[in-house]
Structure formats: structure tokens, C-alpha cells
Amino acid sequence: MKQSLQLKLGQQLTMTPQLQQAIRLLQLSTLDLQQEIQEALDSNPMLEVEDSFDAPSTSNSEFEDSDYVRTQEIAATSDSGTDDFSESYSGEITYSEANSEKFGDEGFADTSFAESEGFGDTDNYAGTDDYSESATEWNEAIPADLPVDTSWDDVYQTNQASGSTNYDNEDNDFESRRAATDSLYDHLMWQLNLTPMSDRDRIIAMAIIDAVEPSGMLSVTLEDILSGLVSEWEDLELDEVEAVQHRIQQFDPCGACSQNLAECLSVQLQQFDPSTPFLAEAKLIAKQYLPLLASRDFRQLMRRTKLREDELSQAVNLIQSLNPRPGDMIASGETEYVVPDVFVEKREGRWMVELNPEIAPRLRINSDYASLVKRADSSSDNTFLKDNLQEARWFLKSLQSRNETLLKVASCIVEKQRGFLEYGAEAMKPLVLHDIAEIVEMHESTISRVTTQKFMHTPQGIFELKYFFSSHVSTDSGGECSSTAIRALIKKLVSAENPKKPLSDSKITDLLGEQGIQVARRTIAKYRESLNIPPSNERKTL
């Protein structure tokens, strides 16, 4: 064994803190990004929110000269072709003259990104935008020897911290304004407390309500509830428990605390006016022949109930107006809101792709605190200022990189799926992550991060960016058809079918084959189930 010098050549990927931060911000959703920005504002005094009245007014030319491209235009002109929709969705992406130098032939920003992740050295992003300030500008604004006659503690105490954001505004306090929603259990207990009842019946009622599921049905039988109460009252019988149950079933929502669906529907039918047409027939079907109704065996139903087809149809319509899950009327979950990250609209014949300016506050570096930094000072206060100033610059550049990447990917998706924007889901084109990755020159993992939990507002509705990616099926003409378009065709065929004779999966396969789309029957069944469309035997109506 001896000491020696050896020279080795190898390659490795080094994840710098700046790159890790940029990747982490890229995969955050809108709500998570807002929380991340708020944490950065709270922890870093160099960051502050740019108020609208503090921002200098800029003309359109100044906005276009910004290094950060907020909007991209996609031409809507198209050439005639042999498409199914008599148009070929081809066009060109156009930009303002100020951005023409930084965009290449593909129409996307010519910026430096890391080899496979879409991010590069953060120093490559020089310039100011709506979210960040140039590092060069700050360096020029800080003199080499700046006399400071106050300490950091004095400045921090006398000046207001820059971590306040618009989230503290009362108008944006949605969480506190939203009223808490009671569960079904709380709703029934509230009505029980308002109902005059003996102590014994109240305890039985509480035992029944304890066994109710969110759907409104009982999770156990009345015999099980009785066995749990016999230890307290030996003379308790099942009839007494049933009497209390019938009383609770009249609470809101009507039909809750039922043992099965037939009992739930029968209780709801009891609330109708006795003069309601075909009420007796509906009660008979709900009580005795509900399995036949579920299997859509109308011939057997007419034979058993001795009703004509029109009479049976009226009784069935009355049953279908009931709620088989009364507990769902009392919503206990919180409403989730979707905030679009990208807006797409057509203006003067051109598709405009624009980032949502409301998803994040306008950030900048506090000029007062940044001016306190001295270059040659190694004191603890100055080191603290330098570190926070550098972290603020990294954070702003990461936000800029995230916005640029999101805009590039969204613009490329709009260019590929222009037929969807014009005609709907039936014109969706096959698209995979690899196609977008090649155009924007990024890795597929980066595209996956960008399209996860990011939403686009289009004339067709709000969709997640993942929605625009789908597999393909070959056609007889040698082309390709998107699986999303096939689902839309299936939904269209089912909505236009004869309700007395619904289309089977085999028939749908034949109809699509006539249009040149070759799909197996099991594939049709899979797509139909994904659309929550029941089988043909369950779609049959009178």
C-alpha cells in the first residue's frame, strides 16, 4: 500500500441549491406556490410586495421590452386540408419586435436551461421583470463604501417589515368568511335536541344516529342496536326501537337512518300528497319490485304490477325523482376551488396565451434594506444582509424561470391542440410528453412537473394541462385519433341513442369502425366506464 496520484475523468449531475429551488417551485400548484411565497416573505426581509400604486406606469412598448414574456400570440390562420373537421390546425406563433431577438425559429424563449431539467445557471437571467429586480442593477445601486451610522436592529425595529402581503386584506380572507358545514350526524343531533322525547327514547335515538353513515343509511341492523341497549333495559323490544327509527326518518333529510334502499324510498314516498298520480304503484314497486327496476326488466315489472307501459313509466319517473342517498344533501366537505394558471382566448383571429397575474403577488427587493449592504464589511449584520439579498435574488429568478417554462409549455400545447379550442373534445389530437419535450428542448420529467396541478382556462372550460395529453388509435386512412376524442364520440353516441334500445359496446365499436376508427370492444367498455356511463342494459328506459 502506498500513496499515489491518479487522474480520473467522469460525469456527474450536481444539483445546486438554486437548481433544487427552481425545480421545487416548478412542480408546486398555485395554492402551494402562494404559501411558498408567503413563507419567503416572512423569513426574508429583503423581499417585499410591490403595491400597485407604487409601481411606475409603463407603456406598452416598455412592457414588451421586458425580459419576461407574459403573453404569446398564436396565429389562427389555417390552410385547407383533408381533416375530419375540414381544416388543418396549422399556424405560426408571432411575437412582438422587442422579443424577436430572444425567440428562435420554434417561437420559444432562447434562454439557458439545465441539460435535462429545463433550468440553468441563474446568472443567465439578467434583466428585470414583474417579479424580480436585476442583480446588476442592485450591484450598481450599492456604492462600494457606504457609510452607515445605524445598526441592523435599529433599522429593523423602526422600519416596517416587508413581509406583509395582500393576503392580509379582508377582501381576500376567504377561509374565515366560509361558514363551517355540519356533518349529517350533527344535523340529526341538532334536530333531536329540538324534538320533545322521553329520556329512554332519546337514548335509543342517539344510538341509531351514531350508526348512520354519511350516505344516510344505517351501518348496522336494528337488531344489533337492540342488542347493545338490552344491557341497560332488559324489557326493551324491537318494536320500540323501530318506533324511534320511524320518528327519526321524518327528520331532514327525509329517509335518513334507513336500513336499505327500499325502506329509504318508501319513507320519502310517504311525504307525497296522497292524491299524487301513480303514488300507490310507486310505493308497490319501491317496496317489492326494486330489484326488477334496477335490472331494467320492464316486461317483468308490467307483468307483476299489471300496469301498462305508460302507467309504469309514470310510476318509475316518480321513483327516480327521489334521493337514494339522502345524506349527500348535507355536505360535510369543503369546496375546493381551481385557480387557472394560464388564460387562453382568441383575439382578432389570434390565440393569446397569457399567464394569470393573480396567482402570485408582484415581488421585488426592498431598496432601503439592499442599500445597507457594504461590500467590504464582514460584520454579522452585513453578512446577514448579504445572505438574504442573495437568497432573494435566487428566489425571484426561480419564479421567473417557472413562469417562462410554464408559458412556453402552455403555448406549445395550444399550438398542438388548436382543433380542441375551436371544435371541442372531438377534435383533440394525440399528444404525449415527448412531443412537447422535443419542441421546448427540455426533459420529459420537466414537462411532467409543469403540467401537474396546473390549469388552463380555455373557451371550452378549465382543464388541467395533463388533460391535453392522450394516447392514439390508428385509423383506416393511416392517421391517428386521440383517446380523448374517442371518449367524446362515445358520449355523443350514447346521448343520441334510442332510450328503448340503447347501444351496446359492440354496436358502438361498429359505428366507430364506419368512421374509420378501429377500436376493440373491451377498449370501448373501458372508455365508457371512465365516463361513468352504465352498460346498455342499465340505460334502457320506457
C-alpha positions as CSV (number, residue, x, y, z in Angstrom):
1,M,0.0,0.0,0.0
2,K,1.3,3.4,-0.9
3,Q,0.1,6.9,-1.7
4,S,-0.3,7.8,-5.3
5,L,-1.9,10.4,-7.6
6,Q,-4.5,9.3,-10.1
7,L,-6.3,11.3,-12.7
8,K,-9.9,10.3,-13.4
9,L,-12.4,11.7,-15.9
10,G,-16.1,11.3,-15.1
11,Q,-19.5,12.9,-15.5
12,Q,-22.0,13.7,-12.7
13,L,-25.0,15.8,-12.2
14,T,-24.6,18.4,-9.4
15,M,-27.8,19.8,-8.1
16,T,-27.0,23.3,-6.8
17,P,-29.3,24.9,-4.2
18,Q,-30.5,27.3,-6.9
19,L,-31.4,24.4,-9.2
20,Q,-33.1,22.5,-6.5
21,Q,-35.2,25.5,-5.6
22,A,-36.2,26.2,-9.2
23,I,-37.3,22.5,-9.7
24,R,-39.3,22.6,-6.4
25,L,-41.1,25.8,-7.4
26,L,-41.8,24.4,-10.8
27,Q,-43.8,21.5,-9.6
28,L,-45.8,23.4,-7.0
29,S,-49.5,24.1,-7.6
30,T,-51.0,27.6,-7.4
31,L,-52.0,27.3,-3.8
32,D,-48.7,25.7,-2.8
33,L,-46.8,28.5,-4.6
34,Q,-48.7,31.2,-2.8
35,Q,-47.8,29.5,0.5
36,E,-44.2,29.2,-0.5
37,I,-44.1,32.9,-1.4
38,Q,-45.7,33.9,1.9
39,E,-43.1,31.9,3.8
40,A,-40.3,33.6,1.8
41,L,-41.8,37.0,2.6
42,D,-42.0,36.1,6.3
43,S,-38.4,34.8,6.5
44,N,-36.5,37.2,4.2
45,P,-36.7,40.9,5.0
46,M,-35.2,41.7,1.5
47,L,-38.4,40.6,-0.2
48,E,-41.5,42.8,-0.4
49,V,-44.7,43.0,-2.3
50,E,-44.9,45.7,-5.0
51,D,-48.0,47.7,-4.4
52,S,-50.0,48.7,-7.5
53,F,-49.8,52.4,-6.6
54,D,-46.0,52.2,-6.1
55,A,-45.3,50.5,-9.5
56,P,-44.2,53.0,-12.1
57,S,-46.6,53.3,-15.0
58,T,-45.2,51.8,-18.2
59,S,-46.3,52.0,-21.7
60,N,-46.9,49.0,-24.0
61,S,-43.5,49.4,-25.5
62,E,-41.8,49.3,-22.1
63,F,-43.8,46.2,-21.2
64,E,-42.8,44.5,-24.4
65,D,-39.1,45.3,-23.8
66,S,-39.2,43.3,-20.5
67,D,-37.1,40.2,-20.5
68,Y,-40.0,38.3,-19.1
69,V,-42.6,37.4,-21.7
70,R,-46.0,37.3,-20.2
71,T,-48.1,36.8,-23.3
72,Q,-47.7,34.9,-26.5
73,E,-49.8,35.1,-29.6
74,I,-50.6,32.1,-31.8
75,A,-51.9,32.8,-35.3
76,A,-55.3,31.3,-36.0
77,T,-55.0,31.2,-39.8
78,S,-55.1,27.7,-41.3
79,D,-54.7,26.1,-44.7
80,S,-57.3,23.9,-46.3
81,G,-56.7,20.2,-45.8
82,T,-58.3,16.8,-45.6
83,D,-59.0,16.9,-41.9
84,D,-62.2,15.4,-40.4
85,F,-63.2,18.9,-39.5
86,S,-62.3,20.3,-43.0
87,E,-59.5,22.4,-41.5
88,S,-55.8,21.7,-40.7
89,Y,-54.9,23.4,-37.5
90,S,-51.6,24.9,-38.6
91,G,-50.4,28.3,-37.8
92,E,-47.4,30.3,-36.6
93,I,-46.5,31.8,-33.3
94,T,-45.9,35.6,-33.5
95,Y,-44.2,37.8,-31.1
96,S,-43.6,41.5,-30.7
97,E,-40.5,43.0,-32.2
98,A,-38.9,43.5,-28.8
99,N,-39.0,39.8,-28.2
100,S,-37.9,38.7,-31.7
101,E,-34.3,38.6,-30.8
102,K,-34.7,36.3,-27.8
103,F,-37.0,33.8,-29.6
104,G,-35.7,31.3,-32.0
105,D,-37.3,29.6,-35.0
106,E,-39.6,27.5,-32.8
107,G,-41.1,30.6,-31.3
108,F,-39.9,30.0,-27.7
109,A,-37.5,31.9,-25.4
110,D,-33.9,31.2,-26.2
111,T,-32.7,31.0,-22.6
112,S,-30.2,28.7,-21.0
113,F,-31.7,25.8,-19.0
114,A,-30.0,22.9,-17.3
115,E,-29.5,19.9,-19.6
116,S,-32.4,17.7,-18.7
117,E,-34.4,19.7,-16.2
118,G,-35.0,22.9,-18.0
119,F,-33.1,25.1,-15.7
120,G,-29.6,26.6,-16.0
121,D,-27.3,28.8,-14.1
122,T,-29.4,31.5,-12.6
123,D,-26.9,34.1,-13.7
124,N,-28.1,33.7,-17.2
125,Y,-31.3,35.5,-16.3
126,A,-30.2,39.2,-16.4
127,G,-32.9,41.7,-16.6
128,T,-35.9,43.0,-14.7
129,D,-39.5,41.7,-14.8
130,D,-42.8,42.0,-13.0
131,Y,-41.5,39.7,-10.3
132,S,-37.7,40.3,-9.9
133,E,-35.1,43.0,-10.0
134,S,-31.8,42.7,-11.9
135,A,-28.8,41.6,-9.9
136,T,-26.7,44.0,-12.0
137,E,-29.0,46.9,-11.2
138,W,-28.7,46.3,-7.5
139,N,-25.0,46.0,-7.6
140,E,-24.7,49.3,-9.4
141,A,-27.1,50.9,-6.9
142,I,-24.9,49.9,-3.9
143,P,-21.8,52.0,-3.6
144,A,-18.5,50.4,-2.7
145,D,-18.2,52.3,0.6
146,L,-21.5,53.3,2.1
147,P,-21.4,55.0,5.5
148,V,-24.0,53.5,7.8
149,D,-24.5,55.1,11.2
150,T,-27.2,52.7,12.4
151,S,-27.2,49.1,13.2
152,W,-29.4,46.4,11.7
153,D,-31.5,46.1,14.9
154,D,-32.4,49.8,14.8
155,V,-33.4,49.7,11.1
156,Y,-35.4,46.6,11.6
157,Q,-37.3,48.0,14.6
158,T,-38.0,51.4,13.1
159,N,-39.0,50.3,9.6
160,Q,-42.0,48.2,8.9
161,A,-41.1,44.6,7.9
162,S,-41.6,43.9,4.2
163,G,-43.3,40.6,4.7
164,S,-46.8,42.0,4.6
165,T,-48.8,40.9,1.6
166,N,-52.2,41.4,0.1
167,Y,-53.3,38.2,1.8
168,D,-54.0,40.1,5.0
169,N,-56.7,42.1,3.3
170,E,-60.2,41.4,4.4
171,D,-61.4,41.1,0.9
172,N,-59.2,38.0,0.3
173,D,-59.9,36.3,3.6
174,F,-62.0,33.5,2.1
175,E,-61.3,30.9,4.8
176,S,-62.7,33.0,7.7
177,R,-65.7,34.0,5.6
178,R,-66.7,30.4,4.8
179,A,-69.1,29.0,7.2
180,A,-68.4,25.6,8.7
181,T,-70.6,22.9,7.4
182,D,-72.1,20.4,9.8
183,S,-72.0,16.7,9.2
184,L,-75.0,14.5,8.9
185,Y,-74.6,13.4,12.5
186,D,-74.5,16.9,13.8
187,H,-77.5,17.9,11.7
188,L,-79.6,15.0,13.0
189,M,-78.5,15.6,16.6
190,W,-79.4,19.2,16.3
191,Q,-83.0,18.2,15.3
192,L,-83.1,15.5,18.0
193,N,-82.3,18.2,20.7
194,L,-85.3,20.2,19.4
195,T,-87.7,17.3,19.5
196,P,-89.7,16.5,22.7
197,M,-89.0,12.9,23.6
198,S,-88.6,10.8,26.7
199,D,-85.2,10.1,28.1
200,R,-85.4,6.4,27.1
201,D,-86.4,7.2,23.5
202,R,-83.7,9.9,23.3
203,I,-81.0,7.3,24.2
204,I,-82.4,4.9,21.6
205,A,-82.4,7.7,19.0
206,M,-78.8,8.7,19.9
207,A,-77.8,5.0,19.4
208,I,-79.5,5.0,15.9
209,I,-77.9,8.3,14.9
210,D,-74.5,7.0,16.0
211,A,-74.9,4.2,13.5
212,V,-75.7,6.3,10.5
213,E,-73.3,6.5,7.5
214,P,-72.6,9.7,5.5
215,S,-74.9,8.4,2.8
216,G,-77.8,8.4,5.3
217,M,-78.1,4.6,5.6
218,L,-77.5,2.6,8.8
219,S,-74.3,0.8,9.1
220,V,-75.8,-1.9,11.4
221,T,-79.2,-3.5,11.7
222,L,-81.8,-2.6,14.3
223,E,-81.3,-6.0,15.9
224,D,-77.6,-5.0,16.6
225,I,-78.7,-1.7,18.0
226,L,-81.2,-3.5,20.2
227,S,-78.6,-6.0,21.5
228,G,-76.4,-3.0,22.5
229,L,-79.3,-1.5,24.6
230,V,-80.6,-4.6,26.2
231,S,-77.9,-4.5,28.9
232,E,-79.5,-1.2,30.1
233,W,-83.1,-2.1,29.7
234,E,-84.0,-5.8,29.7
235,D,-87.6,-5.1,28.8
236,L,-86.6,-3.3,25.6
237,E,-88.2,-4.8,22.4
238,L,-87.5,-4.3,18.7
239,D,-90.9,-2.6,18.2
240,E,-89.8,0.2,20.4
241,V,-86.6,0.7,18.5
242,E,-88.4,0.7,15.2
243,A,-90.9,3.3,16.5
244,V,-88.0,5.6,17.4
245,Q,-86.4,5.0,14.0
246,H,-89.6,5.9,12.2
247,R,-89.6,9.2,14.1
248,I,-86.0,10.0,13.1
249,Q,-86.7,9.1,9.5
250,Q,-89.0,12.1,9.4
251,F,-86.1,14.4,10.2
252,D,-84.3,16.4,7.5
253,P,-83.2,14.8,5.2
254,C,-86.2,12.6,4.9
255,G,-85.4,8.9,4.7
256,A,-82.2,9.0,6.7
257,C,-81.4,6.2,9.2
258,S,-83.0,3.6,6.9
259,Q,-81.7,0.0,6.7
260,N,-81.9,-0.4,3.0
261,L,-82.8,1.5,-0.2
262,A,-86.3,0.1,-0.4
263,E,-87.1,1.5,3.1
264,C,-85.4,4.8,2.3
265,L,-87.5,5.3,-0.9
266,S,-90.7,4.2,0.8
267,V,-90.3,6.8,3.6
268,Q,-89.8,9.5,1.0
269,L,-92.9,8.4,-0.9
270,Q,-94.9,8.8,2.3
271,Q,-94.2,12.5,2.2
272,F,-96.1,13.0,-1.1
273,D,-99.7,14.2,-1.3
274,P,-102.0,11.1,-1.3
275,S,-103.6,12.5,-4.5
276,T,-100.3,12.3,-6.4
277,P,-100.9,10.2,-9.6
278,F,-99.5,6.7,-9.5
279,L,-98.2,7.1,-5.9
280,A,-99.6,3.7,-4.9
281,E,-97.9,2.0,-7.8
282,A,-94.6,3.7,-7.0
283,K,-94.9,2.5,-3.4
284,L,-95.5,-1.0,-4.5
285,I,-92.5,-1.0,-6.9
286,A,-90.2,0.5,-4.3
287,K,-91.3,-2.0,-1.6
288,Q,-91.5,-5.2,-3.6
289,Y,-90.0,-5.0,-7.1
290,L,-87.0,-2.7,-6.7
291,P,-84.5,-5.4,-7.9
292,L,-86.5,-5.7,-11.2
293,L,-86.4,-1.9,-11.6
294,A,-82.6,-1.9,-11.0
295,S,-82.1,-4.5,-13.7
296,R,-84.4,-2.6,-16.1
297,D,-86.7,-5.7,-16.6
298,F,-89.7,-3.6,-17.5
299,R,-91.6,-6.6,-19.1
300,Q,-91.5,-8.5,-15.9
301,L,-92.5,-5.3,-14.0
302,M,-95.5,-4.8,-16.1
303,R,-96.5,-8.5,-15.7
304,R,-96.1,-8.4,-11.9
305,T,-97.7,-5.0,-11.3
306,K,-100.3,-5.4,-14.1
307,L,-99.6,-1.9,-15.4
308,R,-99.4,-0.6,-18.9
309,E,-96.2,0.8,-20.3
310,D,-97.3,4.5,-19.9
311,E,-98.5,3.9,-16.4
312,L,-95.3,2.1,-15.4
313,S,-93.4,5.0,-16.9
314,Q,-95.2,7.5,-14.7
315,A,-94.6,5.4,-11.6
316,V,-90.9,4.9,-12.4
317,N,-90.5,8.7,-13.0
318,L,-91.9,9.3,-9.6
319,I,-89.4,6.9,-8.0
320,Q,-86.5,8.5,-10.0
321,S,-87.3,11.9,-8.5
322,L,-86.4,10.6,-5.0
323,N,-82.9,10.7,-3.4
324,P,-81.4,7.3,-2.9
325,R,-78.6,8.9,-0.7
326,P,-80.3,11.5,1.5
327,G,-77.2,12.1,3.5
328,D,-75.4,13.6,0.5
329,M,-77.7,16.6,0.8
330,I,-75.9,17.6,4.0
331,A,-72.4,18.2,2.6
332,S,-69.6,18.0,5.1
333,G,-66.6,18.5,2.9
334,E,-65.1,21.9,2.0
335,T,-65.4,23.2,-1.5
336,E,-62.2,23.1,-3.5
337,Y,-61.6,26.0,-5.9
338,V,-59.5,25.8,-9.1
339,V,-57.5,28.9,-10.0
340,P,-56.3,28.7,-13.6
341,D,-52.6,29.3,-14.2
342,V,-52.9,30.2,-17.9
343,F,-55.6,32.0,-19.8
344,V,-56.2,31.2,-23.5
345,E,-58.6,33.3,-25.6
346,K,-59.0,34.3,-29.2
347,R,-58.5,38.0,-30.1
348,E,-58.8,39.3,-33.6
349,G,-58.2,35.9,-35.1
350,R,-55.2,35.0,-32.9
351,W,-55.0,32.7,-29.9
352,M,-53.5,34.5,-27.0
353,V,-51.7,32.6,-24.2
354,E,-51.3,34.6,-21.0
355,L,-50.2,33.8,-17.5
356,N,-52.7,34.6,-14.7
357,P,-51.3,37.7,-13.0
358,E,-53.3,36.9,-9.8
359,I,-51.7,33.6,-9.0
360,A,-48.8,35.3,-7.2
361,P,-48.1,38.7,-5.8
362,R,-45.7,41.1,-7.5
363,L,-42.4,40.8,-5.7
364,R,-39.3,43.0,-5.6
365,I,-36.2,43.6,-3.5
366,N,-36.5,46.2,-0.8
367,S,-34.3,49.0,-1.9
368,D,-33.9,50.5,1.6
369,Y,-32.5,47.3,3.0
370,A,-30.4,46.5,0.0
371,S,-28.7,49.9,0.2
372,L,-27.5,49.0,3.7
373,V,-25.2,46.2,2.3
374,K,-21.5,47.2,2.4
375,R,-19.1,45.2,0.2
376,A,-16.1,45.1,2.4
377,D,-17.8,44.7,5.7
378,S,-17.7,41.2,7.3
379,S,-19.8,42.0,10.4
380,S,-22.6,39.8,11.4
381,D,-25.2,42.3,10.4
382,N,-23.8,42.9,7.0
383,T,-23.3,39.2,6.4
384,F,-27.0,38.7,7.3
385,L,-28.0,41.3,4.8
386,K,-25.8,39.9,2.1
387,D,-27.1,36.3,2.6
388,N,-30.7,37.4,2.5
389,L,-30.1,39.6,-0.6
390,Q,-28.6,36.7,-2.4
391,E,-31.4,34.4,-1.4
392,A,-34.0,36.9,-2.5
393,R,-32.3,37.2,-5.9
394,W,-32.3,33.4,-6.3
395,F,-35.9,33.2,-5.3
396,L,-37.0,35.8,-7.8
397,K,-35.0,34.2,-10.6
398,S,-36.6,30.8,-9.8
399,L,-40.0,32.4,-10.0
400,Q,-39.0,33.9,-13.3
401,S,-37.8,30.6,-14.6
402,R,-41.0,28.9,-13.5
403,N,-43.2,31.4,-15.3
404,E,-41.1,31.3,-18.5
405,T,-41.2,27.5,-18.6
406,L,-45.0,27.4,-17.8
407,L,-45.7,29.9,-20.6
408,K,-43.5,28.0,-23.1
409,V,-45.2,24.6,-22.4
410,A,-48.7,26.1,-22.4
411,S,-48.1,27.9,-25.7
412,C,-46.8,24.7,-27.3
413,I,-49.9,22.8,-26.1
414,V,-52.2,25.4,-27.5
415,E,-50.4,25.2,-30.8
416,K,-50.8,21.5,-30.9
417,Q,-54.4,21.4,-29.7
418,R,-55.9,24.3,-31.7
419,G,-58.6,22.0,-33.0
420,F,-59.8,21.3,-29.5
421,L,-60.1,25.0,-28.8
422,E,-62.1,25.5,-32.0
423,Y,-64.4,22.5,-32.0
424,G,-64.2,20.7,-28.7
425,A,-63.0,17.3,-27.4
426,E,-63.9,15.5,-30.6
427,A,-61.0,17.4,-32.4
428,M,-58.4,16.5,-29.8
429,K,-55.1,15.4,-31.3
430,P,-52.9,12.7,-29.9
431,L,-50.1,14.2,-27.8
432,V,-47.5,12.8,-25.4
433,L,-45.0,14.4,-23.1
434,H,-42.1,13.5,-25.5
435,D,-43.6,15.7,-28.3
436,I,-43.6,18.8,-26.1
437,A,-40.2,18.0,-24.7
438,E,-38.7,17.9,-28.1
439,I,-40.1,21.3,-29.1
440,V,-39.1,23.2,-26.0
441,E,-35.9,21.2,-25.7
442,M,-36.5,20.0,-22.1
443,H,-36.6,16.7,-20.5
444,E,-39.9,14.8,-20.2
445,S,-39.7,14.9,-16.4
446,T,-39.7,18.7,-16.6
447,I,-42.8,18.7,-18.8
448,S,-44.4,16.4,-16.3
449,R,-43.7,18.7,-13.5
450,V,-45.0,21.7,-15.4
451,T,-48.3,20.0,-16.4
452,T,-49.1,18.6,-13.0
453,Q,-51.7,20.5,-10.9
454,K,-51.5,23.4,-13.4
455,F,-54.8,24.5,-15.0
456,M,-55.6,26.3,-18.3
457,H,-58.7,28.5,-18.8
458,T,-60.0,27.9,-22.4
459,P,-63.2,28.8,-24.3
460,Q,-64.1,25.1,-23.8
461,G,-63.7,25.2,-20.0
462,I,-60.9,24.9,-17.4
463,F,-58.7,21.8,-17.8
464,E,-55.5,20.6,-16.2
465,L,-52.6,20.6,-18.6
466,K,-52.4,16.8,-18.3
467,Y,-55.8,16.6,-19.9
468,F,-54.3,17.6,-23.3
469,F,-52.0,14.6,-23.4
470,S,-53.6,11.3,-24.6
471,S,-52.7,8.1,-26.4
472,H,-53.7,7.5,-30.0
473,V,-55.6,4.9,-32.0
474,S,-54.8,4.2,-35.7
475,T,-57.4,5.0,-38.3
476,D,-58.1,3.3,-41.7
477,S,-56.7,6.3,-43.5
478,G,-53.4,5.9,-41.8
479,G,-53.9,8.8,-39.4
480,E,-54.2,8.8,-35.6
481,C,-57.2,9.5,-33.4
482,S,-56.8,10.6,-29.7
483,S,-58.4,8.5,-27.0
484,T,-59.9,11.8,-25.6
485,A,-61.7,12.3,-29.0
486,I,-62.9,8.7,-28.9
487,R,-64.4,9.2,-25.4
488,A,-66.1,12.3,-26.7
489,L,-67.6,10.3,-29.7
490,I,-68.8,7.6,-27.3
491,K,-70.5,10.2,-25.1
492,K,-72.1,11.8,-28.2
493,L,-73.4,8.4,-29.5
494,V,-74.8,7.4,-26.1
495,S,-76.6,10.8,-25.7
496,A,-78.2,10.4,-29.1
497,E,-79.2,6.7,-28.8
498,N,-82.8,5.4,-28.6
499,P,-83.6,5.0,-24.9
500,K,-85.8,2.0,-25.6
501,K,-82.9,0.3,-27.4
502,P,-79.6,1.6,-26.1
503,L,-76.3,1.0,-28.0
504,S,-74.2,-2.0,-26.8
505,D,-70.4,-1.8,-26.7
506,S,-70.3,-4.0,-29.9
507,K,-72.6,-1.6,-31.7
508,I,-70.5,1.4,-30.7
509,T,-67.5,-0.4,-32.0
510,D,-69.2,-0.9,-35.3
511,L,-70.3,2.7,-35.6
512,L,-66.7,4.0,-34.8
513,G,-65.4,1.5,-37.4
514,E,-67.7,3.1,-40.0
515,Q,-65.9,6.4,-39.3
516,G,-62.5,4.7,-39.8
517,I,-61.6,4.3,-36.2
518,Q,-60.7,0.7,-35.3
519,V,-61.2,0.2,-31.6
520,A,-61.7,-3.1,-29.7
521,R,-64.9,-3.7,-27.8
522,R,-63.1,-4.1,-24.5
523,T,-61.5,-0.7,-25.1
524,I,-65.0,0.8,-25.7
525,A,-66.0,-0.7,-22.4
526,K,-63.0,0.8,-20.6
527,Y,-63.6,4.3,-22.0
528,R,-67.4,4.0,-21.2
529,E,-66.6,3.2,-17.6
530,S,-64.2,6.1,-17.3
531,L,-67.1,8.3,-18.4
532,N,-69.4,6.8,-15.7
533,I,-71.7,5.6,-18.4
534,P,-73.6,2.4,-17.3
535,P,-74.0,-0.6,-19.6
536,S,-76.7,-0.8,-22.2
537,N,-79.0,-2.9,-20.1
538,E,-78.9,-0.3,-17.3
539,R,-79.5,2.6,-19.7
540,K,-82.8,1.1,-21.1
541,T,-85.9,3.2,-20.3
542,L,-89.6,3.1,-21.2
